[in-house]
Amino acid sequence: MHPVRDRALVLRTHDLGEADRIITMLCYEHGIVRGVGKAVRRTRSKFGSRLEPFTFVEVQFVPSRRSLAMGSGAPGMVGLGTPFGSGGLAIIQQAETIETYAPQITGDWRAYTAACAMMEAAEHLAGGEPRILRMLVLAFRSLAEARRDPSLVAVSFMLRALQVAGWEPVLLACARCGAVGPHRAYHVASGGAVCVHCRPAGAVTPRQGTPEVLDALLRGKWDVVEAAPEQVLRQASQLVVAHVQWHTERSLHTLPLLAGEGDVRRHTGTLTGNPNRKDHSHGASA
């Protein structure tokens, strides 16, 4: 097997044996890659220090034959064996640091929480789409520079990732009939805002200004976002988290930390109009 090179953001790691580690990366050209870093846990391993979460690297790896065979027809899933499984791991041979955001992110609990939530969402939304990696790198850079509220950076990233994945919520028109809004009701399963004529059972009424704030977060209009009341920002975060969990069909572990676990559970059920919706998640280890 010939090695391949790519740029990647290290999402998370798991110890393997006495000295190795399984590295989960989001790559520009190969999507989600899981590979083994040999001997990276040794104390003096410079190789291992480059394969830590929140690090942007130039990486060389050898995909396993099994991963290529099972991944045929499924771009963006190299080295997985089974989706989000442990089989068919790639072998990581080299890594060179392009940029690391770890010191700043891990030193701030709010930034760390936001970064973990973004990484988990990206892992389930990225597919083979390189734009999501570019957006995640920019978001991590923003967290490292402490330019904006970390939770709002995360919510803005998730909205844009939903847009790239084809699940952008409809905010300023009716998601069902297209009538120009803004509209007062909101329903995740319908795709966003709904007018009075299309409003299904279970739709909720967000605080006034919430759809406009969501639109501003999507478009990067930070003057509008930063002028919004705290209650509106919180509800906007809850709606975005509900959207991500609905479309990925997974109860993602870190997303509730952005909006409050109880609120997310309530919104995921009520906003979709299906409070008893079965959760098919097997979750991703944090």
N, C-alpha and C positions, 0 to 999 in steps of 0.2 A: 504494500500500500504506500502511495506517495504522500508525504506530508503536505499540509495546506497551511497558508498563513492568512491571518485575518486580524482586524482590530476588535477588541472585546471589552466589555465591562464585567468585572467579576461580581456576581450576584450573591453567592453564598458558598460555603464549604462544609464538608463533612469528613471527619477523620476516618481513615481506612487502614486497618492493621496498626503496626507500630510506628511507621514513619510516613506513610502515604496519606493522600487526601483526595477526596472527590471534589472537583471544582465545577460549579455551575456558572456558565458565562452566557451573556447575550452578545452575539457577534453581528457585525455589519452584514456579512454575506452568507452566513450559515445559521442565523437565528440562534435558538437556544442550543447550546452544546454542553454536554456533561462529559468530563474527562478526568483521568487519574493523573495527578501530579506525584511523581515518584520521589520519595525521600524529602518532600518539602517541609516536613515537620522537624527536621533536624535543626538544632540550635543555630548553626552557622549557615543555613541555607538561604542564600540571596534569592534563589529561584522561588522559594516558598514565600518570601516577603513581598514578591511581586504579584502573588496570586491570592491576595487578601481581598475581602469585600470592599466595595467602593473604590476600586482601582481600575483605571482605564489602561489597557495594555495592548501591545502588539504581540500576538501569540502564534506559535506554530504547533500544530497537533496532527496526529495520524488518526483518522476516523477508523473505527473497527469495521470489518467486513459485515458483521451482523447488523451494525447500525445502518450501513448503507443499504443493505438488502431490505431491512424492515422499514427504512425511511423513504424508499422509492415511492414517488408520488406524493410525498409529504414534505415539501420544502420547509426549511427552517427548523428541522427536528433532527439534527445530527448528533450521534452518540447517545441516543436515548434508549434504544432497544424497544421499549414500550413507552407510550407517552407518560412522562414524569416518573418513569421507572428507573431501575438501576442496571439494566442489561445493556450490552453493546457499548461500553464506555470507550471514548476516544483516549488516546495516550498523548498527554501534553508534553512536548519536548523542550520548548523554549518560551520565555516570556520577557518582554522588555517594557518597563513602565513608560507610558506616555504622560500620564497625569494621575495623581492620587488625591482623593478627597477624604480619605479615612481620618486623619488627625482632627480636622475641623468637625466632621460629622459625628464621630464617636465621642467627641468632647462636649456635645450639646444634646441633651436628651430629646428635645423637640425636633431637632434636625435629624437625629438618628431614627426616631419614630417615623418621621415623614419619608426618609430615605428607604426604610424597610418596607413601608406601604407601597411606595412607587416600584421598588424592585419586584415585589410579589405581583402587583398588577401587571407590570411589564412582562413577566414570565408567562402569564396566561393570555396576554393580548398581542404579543409581538408577532408570532408566526414567523414569516420570513421577511418582515417589513423593516428595512434599515432606518426609516425615519423615526421609529420609536426609540432606537438606540441613540440617535442624534439628540432627540428631545430629552432623553434620560441623562445624557452627559451634560447638557446645558442646565438641567434642573439640579443635578448634583453640584455643578459649579456655582450655581446661585446659592445653594445651601452652604457651601464652603465659604463663600464670600459674605454670608449673612446679610444679603441685600433685602430679603423679604421674609414675611412670616412663613416659617417652614410648612405649616399645614396648608396654607394657601398655594404655595409652590407645588405641593403634592396634588392638590385638587385640580389646579390648572393643568398639570401634566396628565392626569387621568382623563380629563375632558378631551385633551388633544389626542391622547392615545385611543380613546373611544372613537374619535373622528377618523383617525387613520385606519382603524379596524373596521370602519363602516357602521358603527353603532352610535354615531353622534346624536345626542338627544335634541329633539326639536324644542326650541326655547321660546321663540317669539311668534309662533304660528301654531295652529292646531295640528298635532301629530297625525290625526285621523283624516280630517277633511281639508286641511291646508288653509283654513280661514286665518287671516292676518290677526295677530294679537297685539299686545300681550293678553294672555288668558289667565284666569285665576286658578284653575284646577290643574293638577299634575298627576300623571299616571305612568309609572316606569314601563309596564308591559305594553302600553300603547306607543311608547317612544318619546314621551315628554309631556309638554303642555297640551291640554285638551280644552275645547270650547264647551259652552254650556249645552250645546246640542249633542255633542259626542261624548260627554263625560260619562265614563262607566262607573258601575258600583265599585267602591273601594278607592276612588281617586281622592286625593287630599288637596287642601288649599294652602299653599305656602304663604309665608309672610309677603306683604307687598314689597316689590323690588327684587325678590329672589331670582326670577327668570332673567332680569336685566344683569344682575351680578354674575349669574352663571355664564351669560353671553360674554361679559367682560373678562371673566377668567379664561374662557375659551380663546378670546381674541387678544389677550395680553393687555387689556386696558386697565392698567394697575391704578390709575387715578380714581376710576370708578370703584374698583374693588376696595381700595383703602379708605374710601369715604363712606362705605356701607356700614350700617349698624352691626354690632357683634352677633345679634340674634339672626340676622339675615345671612351672615357669613357661615354661621353654624348650620343653618338649615340647608344652605347651598352645598356644604360639605356632605351632609347626610344624604342628599339626593344623588350626588355623584357616586358616593360609596354604594348606594342601593343599585344604581345603574351598572356599575362594574360587577357586582356580585350577581345580578340578574343575568347579564349577558355571558359571563364566564361559567354560570351555573355552579359556582363554588363559594363556599363560605370561607373567604380568604382571612387568614389569621390576623394580619396586622392592620387591615383597613378599619376595623371598628375603633382603633385607637385614635383615628382622626376625628371621629364624630361622637364617640360614646357608644359602647357595645349595646346597651339597651335600646338606644335610639335607632341604631342600624337595624337591629332585628325587627323592630316595629315597622320601620319604613320599608324594609325589603318585602315584608308580607303585605302591608296595607297599600303601599303605592302600586304594587303589581296587581292588586285585587285578588290575590291568592295566598292568604296567610298560612295555608297548610301545604304550600308547595314543597314537594320532596326535594331534599338536598342530596345531590348526587356526588358531592365533593368527597374526595379522598384527602384533600388538603395538600399543602406543600410544607415540608418541614422548614421551620424558620431557623 
